[in-house]
Amino acid sequence: MKRVLFLFVFSIAAVYSFSLIGADAEADAMARRFAEAGAVQTGESGTYNFDKAHSFIGFRIKHNGLIEVPGFFRDFTGTVVYDAKDASKSSVNFTAKTTSVDTGVQGRDDHLRRADFFEVEKYPEMTFTSTKVEKSGSGWSVTGNLTMRGVTKAITFPFNLTGFLPANQRTGPRMGITAETTINRRDFGVNYGTAAAIGDDVKVVLQIEAVQPKAPAPAATPATE
């Protein structure tokens, strides 16, 4: 049993790690330089798109009252509209394809896609749209509407802006966000099993790196004779 548990945890860690591979070497080198010099806390206003290669939308739920089993969604999109002058005027939204749920165990993932859980054929997407961003202690919080299985509930994510990177030769400016909140699965019609076997509380975890589209190069000025 210990070996099975170790292999499961290792497989989840490996999947998550490999999902983050593929970073632009130039951007990585720049990130290291900024990390050594200290975080850049002020970024550029604009629309930032989630960078799927360096972002994570996942969850954790307690099993048998013993451990939290992790999972994530492989297929998602999202945007952050950031106001550098007044972050409270910013907004965020994301969509995750429920059929892309992945916990590292095929049988469990197949079950999660059925009517007991996400019912992916009827509800192929889970969405979040913010309605308010406000300062909360030393960090921030974003409140919005989470829709899952056809049920929409207002939830609040405490979040932190982890820093910004300026544009480089290949990409536009980047920003980092971490957020975590807890929802009750039964609020969204996920009633399978007992709370002792499968916890009612689900921790929703976001690790987001978002990037503005690269600005187009200025058109060349025609030569004059």
Backbone hydrogen bonds, N-H to C=O, Kabsch-Sander energy under -0.5 kcal/mol:
donor,donor_aa,acceptor,acceptor_aa,energy
5,L,1,M,-2.6
6,F,2,K,-2.5
7,L,3,R,-2.6
8,F,4,V,-2.3
9,V,5,L,-2.6
10,F,6,F,-2.7
11,S,7,L,-2.4
12,I,8,F,-2.1
13,A,9,V,-2.3
14,A,10,F,-2.5
15,V,11,S,-2.5
16,Y,12,I,-2.5
17,S,13,A,-2.5
18,F,14,A,-2.9
19,S,15,V,-1.7
20,L,16,Y,-0.6
20,L,17,S,-1.3
21,I,18,F,-1.1
28,D,24,D,-2.6
29,A,25,A,-2.4
30,M,26,E,-2.1
31,A,27,A,-2.5
32,R,28,D,-2.3
33,R,29,A,-2.0
34,F,30,M,-2.4
35,A,31,A,-2.4
36,E,32,R,-2.3
37,A,33,R,-1.7
38,G,34,F,-1.5
41,Q,39,A,-0.7
46,G,82,Y,-2.3
48,Y,46,G,-0.6
48,Y,80,V,-3.4
49,N,211,V,-2.7
50,F,78,G,-2.7
51,D,209,E,-3.1
52,K,50,F,-0.9
54,H,51,D,-1.8
55,S,52,K,-0.9
56,F,207,Q,-2.4
58,G,56,F,-0.5
58,G,205,V,-2.8
59,F,71,G,-2.5
60,R,203,K,-1.7
61,I,69,V,-1.8
62,K,201,D,-0.6
63,H,67,I,-3.0
64,N,197,A,-2.8
66,L,63,H,-2.4
67,I,63,H,-1.2
69,V,61,I,-3.1
69,V,67,I,-0.6
71,G,59,F,-2.1
72,F,102,D,-2.0
73,F,57,I,-2.2
74,R,100,S,-1.7
76,F,74,R,-0.6
77,T,95,T,-2.3
79,T,93,N,-2.3
80,V,48,Y,-2.9
81,V,91,S,-2.5
82,Y,46,G,-2.9
82,Y,80,V,-0.8
84,A,82,Y,-0.7
89,K,86,D,-2.3
90,S,87,A,-1.9
91,S,81,V,-2.0
93,N,79,T,-2.1
94,F,128,F,-2.0
95,T,77,T,-2.6
96,A,126,M,-2.9
97,K,75,D,-2.6
98,T,96,A,-0.7
98,T,124,P,-1.8
99,T,124,P,-0.6
100,S,97,K,-1.7
101,V,98,T,-1.6
102,D,72,F,-2.5
109,D,105,V,-2.5
110,D,106,Q,-2.6
111,H,107,G,-1.7
112,L,108,R,-2.5
113,R,109,D,-1.3
114,R,111,H,-1.4
117,F,114,R,-1.9
118,F,112,L,-2.7
119,E,114,R,-2.3
120,V,113,R,-1.9
122,K,119,E,-0.9
123,Y,119,E,-2.7
126,M,96,A,-2.4
127,T,147,T,-1.9
128,F,94,F,-2.4
129,T,145,N,-1.6
130,S,92,V,-2.3
131,T,143,T,-3.7
132,K,143,T,-2.0
133,V,88,S,-0.7
134,E,141,S,-2.5
136,S,139,G,-2.4
139,G,136,S,-2.0
140,W,159,F,-2.3
141,S,134,E,-2.5
142,V,157,F,-2.5
143,T,132,K,-2.9
144,G,155,I,-2.4
145,N,129,T,-2.6
146,L,144,G,-0.6
146,L,153,K,-3.0
147,T,127,T,-2.8
147,T,145,N,-0.5
148,M,146,L,-0.5
148,M,151,V,-2.5
151,V,148,M,-1.8
153,K,146,L,-2.5
155,I,144,G,-2.6
157,F,142,V,-3.0
159,F,140,W,-3.1
160,N,178,T,-2.4
162,T,160,N,-0.8
162,T,176,G,-2.1
163,G,176,G,-0.8
164,F,40,V,-1.4
165,L,174,R,-2.3
168,N,171,T,-2.2
172,G,212,Q,-1.1
174,R,165,L,-2.6
175,M,210,A,-2.3
176,G,163,G,-2.1
177,I,208,I,-2.8
178,T,160,N,-2.0
179,A,206,L,-2.4
180,E,158,P,-1.4
181,T,204,V,-1.9
183,I,202,V,-2.6
185,R,183,I,-0.6
185,R,200,D,-2.7
187,D,184,N,-1.4
188,F,185,R,-1.4
189,G,186,R,-1.5
190,V,185,R,-1.9
191,N,189,G,-1.1
192,Y,116,D,-0.7
198,I,194,T,-3.0
199,G,62,K,-2.8
202,V,183,I,-3.1
203,K,60,R,-2.6
204,V,181,T,-2.9
204,V,202,V,-0.6
205,V,58,G,-2.4
205,V,203,K,-0.5
206,L,179,A,-3.0
207,Q,56,F,-2.4
208,I,177,I,-3.2
210,A,175,M,-2.5
211,V,49,N,-2.6
212,Q,173,P,-2.6
